Amino acid sequence: MPSVAIIGGGPAGLMAAEQLASRAGLEVAVFDAMPSPGRKFLMAGKGGMNITHAEPLPAFKARYGDRQAQIAPLLDAFGPEQLRAWIHELGIETFVGTSGRVFPTGMKAAPLLRAWLHRLRGQGVRFHVRHRWLGWADDEALRFATPAGEIQQRADVVILSLGGGSWAKLGSDGAWVPLLGARGVAVAPLKPANCGFDVNWSAYFSERFAGQPVKPVIAAVAGQRLQGEFNITTSGIEGGLIYALSAPLRDALAAGEAAVLHLDLAPGRSLERLSEELSRPRGRDSLANHLRRRVGIEGVKGALLRELCSPATLANVATLAAAIKALPLPVTATRPLDEAISTAGGVSFAGLDQNLMLSALPGTFVAGEMLDWEAPTGGYLLTACLASGRAAGLGAAAWLDRNRPAA
């Protein structure tokens, strides 16, 4: 009986398994290094399981930046609307939040994963946990490290969905990169995406303000300008607004260029209005009280001005107002890859056919974060992982139909 080995039990691998599970006369097995499938999926859903986004599809596709052309066909076949319908089939209702993000009604990932695994097992999919993939044996059998020792497994088709290089403790450790590289597969270096950054804070600022949110604020870099909030950390900055702008900051650092975020600490107040308010007599007020009373700048925002501006800038109304509207915040490094929410880099699309099969390894397909793409948080990561898993699963089925081994 023809067999398919799916290596990696995250969303992409499980979706690939679903495309193959209903086919008669086919053995489908999912191998995962963790004690149970979907570990990172569950972690991502701890703060509220954001499954996709309800914005119009053209805007949704644009979130994939330089890889829009490669991801768009996957979304045409399985985009946000199809994803929601699929979840409803599992008995999980969804709703659209005020930001346009889509969530399960219960806001949790666990009920969705349980229902999904139950359906897959009912369709005959076999799961092999604590099976860490080691590559290929000389006879092309798949090698796995297990608690009982190394085993080898043969398969007619292989789907790789091993994730990127972040959150290694949940299974995505990037150990597959040299294994594929040795087989002639082009892999772009893995880089942190949706990540935090280091900043050279003073000891006082770091100790006093670590953990505090900066909001509301507008951040700008490389022609992008977004409003939101972020958090101060002991070593730098992190949070949704930073993650959304992480790619240009990361790429500037990689190119050896200055990576500077410009902050508007007073959204809704024009430069002219700020200048007018700050020009009013201070009397006996300190600068901190003057900023608080006249323009609403206090707490961590006031501290950022003192941390990043020279005394001369703070002493002049014109330069102080300009700093409030465009405060330069230089970052010095990305946080480590393992801390990032997701990964950029991976298997090059140039080495894949339209069904996500590797040209260098016919019969081997790739899906999910192993592919060379990135996207912001907000449901875009999960949607593309599921869409690519679906495409790989259907591609594997079509390849088997064309190359079905003799009985």
C-alpha positions as CSV (number, residue, x, y, z in Angstrom):
1,M,0.0,0.0,0.0
2,P,1.4,3.4,-0.9
3,S,2.5,5.5,2.1
4,V,3.0,9.1,2.9
5,A,5.3,10.3,5.7
6,I,4.5,13.8,7.1
7,I,7.4,15.1,9.2
8,G,6.2,17.8,11.6
9,G,2.8,17.8,13.4
10,G,2.1,21.5,13.3
11,P,-0.7,23.2,11.4
12,A,0.9,22.8,8.0
13,G,1.6,19.1,8.5
14,L,-1.8,18.4,9.9
15,M,-3.5,20.2,7.0
16,A,-1.4,18.2,4.6
17,A,-2.5,15.0,6.3
18,E,-6.1,16.0,6.0
19,Q,-5.9,16.2,2.2
20,L,-4.5,12.7,2.0
21,A,-6.4,10.9,4.9
22,S,-9.7,10.4,2.9
23,R,-8.0,8.7,0.0
24,A,-8.6,4.9,-0.1
25,G,-5.6,2.6,-0.2
26,L,-3.1,5.1,1.2
27,E,-1.2,5.0,4.5
28,V,-0.7,8.4,6.1
29,A,1.6,8.8,9.1
30,V,2.6,12.0,10.9
31,F,5.9,12.0,12.8
32,D,6.7,14.7,15.4
33,A,9.7,15.2,17.7
34,M,7.5,16.5,20.6
35,P,5.4,14.4,23.0
36,S,2.2,15.5,21.2
37,P,1.4,17.3,17.9
38,G,0.7,21.0,17.7
39,R,2.8,22.3,20.6
40,K,3.6,25.7,19.0
41,F,0.1,26.0,17.8
42,L,-1.1,25.7,21.4
43,M,1.4,28.2,22.7
44,A,0.4,30.7,20.0
45,G,-3.2,30.4,21.2
46,K,-2.5,31.1,24.9
47,G,-3.3,34.8,24.7
48,G,-6.3,34.3,22.4
49,M,-6.2,32.1,19.3
50,N,-6.0,34.6,16.3
51,I,-6.7,32.3,13.4
52,T,-6.9,34.8,10.5
53,H,-8.0,38.3,9.5
54,A,-11.2,39.6,8.0
55,E,-9.7,42.4,5.8
56,P,-10.3,42.2,2.0
57,L,-8.2,39.6,0.3
58,P,-6.1,42.0,-1.8
59,A,-4.9,43.8,1.3
60,F,-4.5,40.4,3.1
61,K,-2.2,39.2,0.3
62,A,-0.1,42.4,0.5
63,R,0.9,41.5,4.0
64,Y,3.3,38.9,2.6
65,G,5.6,41.6,1.1
66,D,8.2,40.3,-1.3
67,R,6.6,36.8,-1.3
68,Q,3.1,38.0,-2.2
69,A,3.5,36.5,-5.7
70,Q,4.3,33.0,-4.2
71,I,1.8,33.0,-1.4
72,A,-1.2,34.6,-3.3
73,P,-2.0,31.4,-5.3
74,L,-2.1,29.4,-2.1
75,L,-4.6,31.9,-0.6
76,D,-6.7,32.0,-3.7
77,A,-7.3,28.3,-3.1
78,F,-7.6,28.4,0.7
79,G,-7.8,31.9,2.1
80,P,-9.4,33.5,5.2
81,E,-13.0,32.7,4.2
82,Q,-12.2,29.1,3.4
83,L,-10.3,28.8,6.7
84,R,-13.2,30.0,8.7
85,A,-15.6,27.6,6.9
86,W,-13.2,24.7,7.6
87,I,-13.1,25.6,11.3
88,H,-16.8,25.7,11.4
89,E,-16.9,22.2,10.0
90,L,-14.9,21.1,13.0
91,G,-17.7,22.4,15.2
92,I,-15.8,25.6,16.3
93,E,-17.6,28.9,15.8
94,T,-15.6,32.1,15.0
95,F,-16.1,35.9,15.4
96,V,-14.4,39.0,14.0
97,G,-12.9,41.3,16.7
98,T,-12.8,45.1,16.5
99,S,-9.4,45.0,14.9
100,G,-10.6,42.7,12.1
101,R,-8.8,39.8,13.6
102,V,-10.7,36.5,13.6
103,F,-10.9,34.3,16.7
104,P,-12.6,31.1,17.8
105,T,-15.6,31.9,20.0
106,G,-13.8,30.4,23.0
107,M,-10.6,32.2,22.2
108,K,-8.6,29.0,22.8
109,A,-6.5,26.8,20.5
110,A,-7.0,23.6,22.5
111,P,-10.6,22.8,21.5
112,L,-9.8,23.4,17.9
113,L,-6.7,21.1,18.0
114,R,-8.6,18.4,19.9
115,A,-11.4,18.3,17.3
116,W,-8.9,18.3,14.5
117,L,-6.8,15.5,15.8
118,H,-9.9,13.4,16.6
119,R,-11.1,13.8,13.0
120,L,-7.7,12.9,11.6
121,R,-7.4,9.8,13.8
122,G,-10.9,8.8,12.7
123,Q,-9.8,9.1,9.1
124,G,-6.9,6.6,9.7
125,V,-4.0,9.0,10.2
126,R,-1.3,7.5,12.4
127,F,0.7,9.6,14.8
128,H,4.3,8.9,15.9
129,V,5.4,11.3,18.6
130,R,8.9,11.6,20.1
131,H,10.2,10.8,16.6
132,R,13.0,13.3,15.7
133,W,13.9,13.3,12.1
134,L,17.6,12.7,11.4
135,G,17.6,12.8,7.6
136,W,18.0,9.9,5.1
137,A,19.8,6.6,5.3
138,D,21.9,5.4,2.4
139,D,19.0,3.5,0.9
140,E,16.8,6.7,1.1
141,A,14.8,5.4,4.1
142,L,13.9,8.1,6.6
143,R,15.8,8.1,9.9
144,F,14.2,9.0,13.2
145,A,15.6,9.2,16.7
146,T,13.1,7.7,19.2
147,P,13.2,6.9,22.9
148,A,13.8,3.3,21.9
149,G,16.7,4.2,19.6
150,E,17.1,5.0,16.0
151,I,14.5,3.6,13.5
152,Q,14.2,3.8,9.8
153,Q,10.9,4.2,7.8
154,R,10.3,4.0,4.1
155,A,7.7,6.2,2.4
156,D,6.6,6.7,-1.2
157,V,6.0,10.4,-0.6
158,V,7.4,12.7,2.1
159,I,6.0,16.1,3.2
160,L,8.3,18.2,5.4
161,S,6.6,20.7,7.7
162,L,9.2,21.1,10.4
163,G,8.7,24.8,11.1
164,G,11.3,27.5,11.2
165,G,14.0,28.2,13.7
166,S,12.2,29.9,16.6
167,W,10.9,28.3,19.8
168,A,13.1,25.3,19.7
169,K,11.7,23.9,22.9
170,L,8.4,23.4,21.0
171,G,10.1,21.6,18.1
172,S,11.0,24.3,15.6
173,D,14.8,24.2,15.9
174,G,15.9,24.6,12.3
175,A,17.9,21.3,12.5
176,W,16.6,20.4,9.0
177,V,18.6,23.2,7.3
178,P,21.9,21.3,6.9
179,L,20.0,18.1,6.0
180,L,18.3,19.7,3.0
181,G,21.4,21.7,2.1
182,A,23.4,18.4,1.8
183,R,20.8,17.3,-0.7
184,G,21.3,20.3,-2.9
185,V,18.2,22.2,-1.7
186,A,18.6,26.0,-1.7
187,V,17.8,27.4,1.8
188,A,17.9,31.1,2.6
189,P,19.5,31.6,6.1
190,L,16.9,31.6,8.8
191,K,16.3,35.1,10.4
192,P,14.1,36.3,13.2
193,A,10.8,37.7,12.2
194,N,8.2,39.4,14.4
195,C,11.0,40.0,16.9
196,G,12.2,42.4,19.5
197,F,15.3,44.5,19.4
198,D,18.1,45.5,21.7
199,V,18.6,49.2,22.7
200,N,21.5,50.7,24.6
201,W,19.3,51.9,27.5
202,S,21.0,53.5,30.5
203,A,21.0,51.4,33.7
204,Y,18.5,53.8,35.3
205,F,16.0,53.7,32.4
206,S,16.3,49.9,32.1
207,E,15.7,49.3,35.8
208,R,13.0,51.9,36.2
209,F,10.8,51.4,33.0
210,A,11.3,47.7,31.9
211,G,7.9,46.1,31.5
212,Q,6.1,49.4,30.9
213,P,3.9,49.9,27.7
214,V,4.4,52.9,25.5
215,K,1.0,53.9,24.1
216,P,-0.5,55.3,22.1
217,V,2.4,56.0,19.7
218,I,3.1,56.0,16.0
219,A,6.3,54.4,14.8
220,A,7.9,54.9,11.4
221,V,10.8,53.2,9.5
222,A,11.6,52.7,5.9
223,G,8.5,54.5,4.7
224,Q,6.2,52.5,6.9
225,R,4.2,54.3,9.6
226,L,1.9,52.5,12.1
227,Q,0.1,53.4,15.3
228,G,-0.1,51.0,18.2
229,E,1.9,50.2,21.3
230,F,5.1,48.4,22.4
231,N,6.8,47.5,25.6
232,I,10.1,48.5,27.2
233,T,12.3,45.6,28.2
234,T,15.5,45.5,30.2
235,S,17.5,45.2,27.0
236,G,15.3,46.9,24.4
237,I,11.8,46.9,22.9
238,E,9.2,44.4,21.9
239,G,5.5,44.1,21.3
240,G,3.0,44.2,18.4
241,L,4.0,47.6,17.0
242,I,7.7,46.5,17.0
243,Y,7.0,43.2,15.4
244,A,5.0,44.8,12.6
245,L,8.1,46.9,11.7
246,S,10.7,44.3,12.5
247,A,11.7,43.4,8.9
248,P,13.1,46.7,7.8
249,L,14.9,47.2,11.1
250,R,16.4,43.7,10.9
251,D,17.4,44.1,7.3
252,A,19.1,47.4,8.0
253,L,21.1,45.8,10.8
254,A,22.1,42.9,8.5
255,A,23.3,45.4,5.9
256,G,25.4,47.2,8.5
257,E,23.3,50.3,8.3
258,A,21.8,52.4,11.0
259,A,18.5,51.0,12.2
260,V,16.4,53.8,13.7
261,L,12.7,53.8,14.6
262,H,11.1,57.3,14.7
263,L,8.4,57.7,17.4
264,D,5.5,60.1,17.4
265,L,4.8,60.3,21.1
266,A,1.8,62.6,20.7
267,P,-0.5,61.2,18.0
268,G,-3.4,63.6,17.2
269,R,-1.4,66.7,18.1
270,S,0.3,68.6,15.3
271,L,3.8,70.0,15.5
272,E,2.4,73.5,15.4
273,R,0.0,72.8,18.3
274,L,2.8,71.2,20.4
275,S,5.1,74.2,19.8
276,E,2.3,76.6,20.8
277,E,1.6,74.7,24.0
278,L,5.2,74.3,24.9
279,S,5.8,78.0,24.3
280,R,3.5,78.9,27.2
281,P,5.4,80.2,30.3
282,R,6.5,77.4,32.6
283,G,6.6,79.5,35.8
284,R,8.0,77.3,38.5
285,D,7.1,74.0,36.8
286,S,9.7,71.5,36.1
287,L,10.1,70.3,32.5
288,A,8.3,67.1,33.5
289,N,5.3,68.9,34.9
290,H,5.3,71.3,31.9
291,L,5.2,68.4,29.5
292,R,2.5,66.7,31.5
293,R,0.2,69.7,31.8
294,R,0.6,71.2,28.4
295,V,0.9,68.2,26.0
296,G,0.1,65.1,28.0
297,I,3.6,63.7,27.9
298,E,4.4,61.9,31.2
299,G,5.7,58.6,32.6
300,V,7.6,56.4,30.2
301,K,7.1,58.8,27.3
302,G,8.7,61.6,29.2
303,A,11.5,59.3,30.3
304,L,12.1,58.3,26.6
305,L,12.6,62.0,25.8
306,R,15.1,62.4,28.6
307,E,16.9,59.1,27.6
308,L,17.2,59.9,23.9
309,C,17.5,63.7,23.7
310,S,20.4,66.0,24.6
311,P,19.9,68.7,27.2
312,A,20.1,71.3,24.4
313,T,17.2,69.6,22.6
314,L,15.1,69.5,25.7
315,A,15.8,73.2,26.5
316,N,14.6,74.5,23.1
317,V,10.8,74.6,22.3
318,A,11.2,74.0,18.6
319,T,13.6,71.0,18.9
320,L,11.6,69.5,21.8
321,A,8.4,69.6,19.9
322,A,10.2,68.1,16.9
323,A,11.5,65.3,19.1
324,I,8.0,64.5,20.5
325,K,6.7,64.1,16.9
326,A,9.8,62.2,15.5
327,L,11.9,60.8,18.4
328,P,14.8,58.8,16.9
329,L,15.1,55.4,18.7
330,P,18.2,53.5,17.4
331,V,18.2,49.7,17.8
332,T,21.5,47.8,18.0
333,A,20.6,44.1,17.3
334,T,17.7,41.8,16.9
335,R,16.8,39.5,19.8
336,P,18.0,35.9,19.3
337,L,16.2,33.8,16.6
338,D,14.8,31.4,19.2
339,E,12.9,34.3,20.9
340,A,11.2,35.4,17.7
341,I,7.6,34.7,17.1
342,S,8.3,33.5,13.6
343,T,11.1,33.0,11.1
344,A,12.1,34.5,7.8
345,G,14.3,32.6,5.3
346,G,13.9,28.9,4.5
347,V,13.5,26.8,1.4
348,S,13.6,28.9,-1.7
349,F,10.5,28.9,-3.9
350,A,12.8,28.8,-6.9
351,G,13.5,25.2,-6.0
352,L,9.9,24.2,-5.8
353,D,7.2,23.4,-8.4
354,Q,3.7,24.9,-8.2
355,N,2.7,22.0,-5.8
356,L,5.5,22.8,-3.4
357,M,7.6,19.7,-4.4
358,L,11.3,20.0,-4.3
359,S,13.0,19.9,-7.7
360,A,16.1,18.4,-6.1
361,L,14.1,15.7,-4.4
362,P,11.1,14.5,-6.5
363,G,8.3,13.1,-4.2
364,T,9.4,15.4,-1.3
365,F,7.1,18.4,-0.5
366,V,7.6,21.3,1.8
367,A,5.1,23.4,3.7
368,G,4.7,26.0,6.4
369,E,7.4,28.1,8.0
370,M,10.1,26.0,6.3
371,L,9.4,28.0,3.2
372,D,11.1,31.3,2.6
373,W,8.4,33.8,3.5
374,E,7.4,36.0,6.4
375,A,4.3,37.9,7.5
376,P,3.2,40.0,10.4
377,T,1.1,38.6,13.3
378,G,-2.6,39.0,13.1
379,G,-3.6,35.6,11.6
380,Y,-1.4,35.9,8.5
381,L,1.2,33.4,9.7
382,L,-1.3,30.6,10.5
383,T,-3.4,31.2,7.3
384,A,-0.4,30.8,5.0
385,C,0.8,27.8,7.0
386,L,-2.5,26.1,6.6
387,A,-2.8,27.1,2.9
388,S,0.7,25.8,2.1
389,G,0.0,22.5,4.0
390,R,-3.2,22.1,1.9
391,A,-1.3,22.7,-1.3
392,A,1.5,20.3,-0.4
393,G,-1.0,17.6,0.6
394,L,-2.9,17.9,-2.7
395,G,0.3,18.0,-4.6
396,A,1.5,14.8,-2.9
397,A,-1.8,13.1,-3.8
398,A,-1.4,14.2,-7.5
399,W,2.2,13.0,-7.6
400,L,1.2,9.6,-6.2
401,D,-1.5,9.3,-8.8
402,R,1.1,9.8,-11.5
403,N,3.7,7.7,-9.9
404,R,1.8,5.1,-8.0
405,P,4.1,2.2,-7.2
406,A,3.2,-1.2,-8.5
407,A,1.3,-3.5,-6.1
